[in-house]
Amino acid sequence: VSESPTTVTYGNESASTFTVTVTTAHGEQMPFTESVIVHVGAASCTASVAPATGGGTGTCSIANTALGASTTPYAVKTTYPGDADLNASALTTAPTGLTVIKDNTSATVSESPTTVTYGNESASTFTVTVTTAHGEQMPFTESVIVHVGSTSCTASVAPATGGGTGTCSIANTALGASTTPYAVTTTYPGDA
């Protein structure tokens, strides 16, 4: 079994194709197409191994977000189960394994309404949107701090299509009256 490429980004795991090659001892083709399960860490896919010169070959891919980002490659293993004419093979492991790296993100923040009366600052809702590069949902709800002038609030950004979204509001009387808008900023800190 082998995989290509050996490194993929979280949310794009299906970009790696796992190739299963069954080699027969006497070079004959497999008698028919057979299913062979490829185990990739805790995930798996099923390759349809079709007859070919010297045995058979087939491919499969795992689902996007099937594995978390990891600095250690996930082991890629398979065993040909055998059939009425061919014996099962020994367990085989791909030489490199599959490494899943973190996906890139961008974060935006908006507020509504954009003008509030002093003492009623909590009437403005700040919305944080985290967008993932491959369009997958964030794996879990995460806290993102929104800075509004000299104060801040924390948005619980929950998984949503394309990343995640969440809201927060600052406390009443948190900022003084001003004719100049306060800067509103945020940065998604990433996750494990």
N, C-alpha and C positions, 0 to 999 in steps of 0.2 A: 504494500500500500504506500502511496505517496500523496503529497498535496502540493498545489501550486495556486497562488503564492503561499509561502510559509508564514507570512505576517499579514494580518488584515486589521482594519479598524473596527472597533465596537460598533454594532449597528449595520455592518456590512460583511458579516461572516460568510454569507453565501457567495462572496466573491472568490473564495477558495474552493477549488475542485479537488475532490479526493478520487484518485484512480486506483482501482483494484485490478491486479493482474493475477490470474490463476495460471500457473505453469504446470502442465502435466509431465509425468516422468518420461513418457515415450513420445512427446511432441504432438499427440493427437489433439484435435479440437474437443472442447467440452461438447456433450451431446445436445444440449439445449441451453437457453438463457436461464440463469438462476439468480436469485436474490442473495446478496451478501451484505451484512450489516457492518458499517464502519463506525467505531466508537471514537469520539473526539471529546476527551474529558468526560463530562456528564451528559453530553449531547450525542446524537447518533443520526446517521442517514443510511438509506438502503441503496446500494448500487445494483443495477441490473447488469450482471456480467454475461455478455453475449459470447457465443463461440467465436474463436479467432485462431489463427495459426499458433500452434503450441499450447493451446488451452482456451483462455477467454479473457476479456477485459470489459470493464464498466466503470462508470463514474457516478458520483453523487455530491451534494453539498448540504451543509447544515443550514438551519434557519438563521436569519438575522436576529441578533440579541440572544442567541442560544447560549453564549458563554460571556462571562464578564471579562473586562480588561485584566490582563495579568502580565507581569514581567517574566513569568516562567511559562515556557511553552506547554500547551496541553498535549498529552500523549495521544497519538493517532494509532488505533489498533484494529485489526480484523482477523477473522478466522474463516476460511472457506469451510462450510459445514459438510461438504461431501454430498453425494447422491447415490443412486443405485449402481452407477458404474465407476465412480471416482471416490477415493477415500478423502476424509477431511484433512485439512492442512493443519500445521502447527500455528499457534498464535504468532502473528507478525506485527511489528511496530515500525512506523515510519521513522526514518533516521533523524529528522529534525523536529517534528511536532508542529503544532499550530500556535503561533503567538498572536494574541488579540491586544491591540493597543487602544488607548483612549481615543474617543472621537473628539473632534473640534466643536466648539460651541460659540454662539454669540448671544449677547443679552441686550435687551432694550427695556426702557422704563418710560411710562407715560403717566400723566395725571389728569384727573377729571373730577371737578372743574379745575381750571387753571388759576382761578382767583377766588379767594375766600376772605371772610371778615376775620379780623383778629379775635381770638377766643373761640373760633369755630373751625380751626385748621383741620380737625378730624373729618370734616365734610368732604375733603379732597381724598380720593382713593388713588393710590399709586399701583399701577399694574406692571408687573415684571414678566417678561416673556423670554424664555431661554429657547433658542433654536439650535437643534443638533445638525451637524453637517450632512448626515445620512438620513435625516427625517424620522429617526426612531424616537420613541418616548423616552424621557428620563427614566432610569430604573426605579426611583422612589422619590418621595417628597423630600425637598431640601430647603433649608433656610437661606434666604438671600437678603442682604442688608441694602436698603435704599437710603441714600444720604440726601437730605433736603436742607440746604444751608448748613447750619451748625447742629442740626438734630438728625435723627434717623428713625426708621421703623424696619421691622423684619417681615418679609413676605414668605409665606410657606408656599413654595413653588411645587405644585403637584404635577405628576406625569400627565401629558396631553399629547395629542397628535403633533408630531414634529418637534417635540421637546417637552416643555412644561410651562405653566403659567400660575401666577399667584398674586395676591394683593395685600396691601397694608395701608395704614393711615398713621399720621403723626398725632401726637397729643395736642389738645387745645392749649393755647397760649405758649406753644413750643417755640414759636418764632415771633419776633416783633413785626409791627406793621412796616411796610416798605413799599416804595414806588418802583423799585427794581425787583424783578423776579428772582427768587432764590434758585440756585443751581440744583438740579435733581439728577443724581447719578447712581449707578449700580454696576457691580461686577459680579458675574457668576464665578464662585471660587473653585468650581470643579468638585469631583467626588473621588472616592477610592477607586 
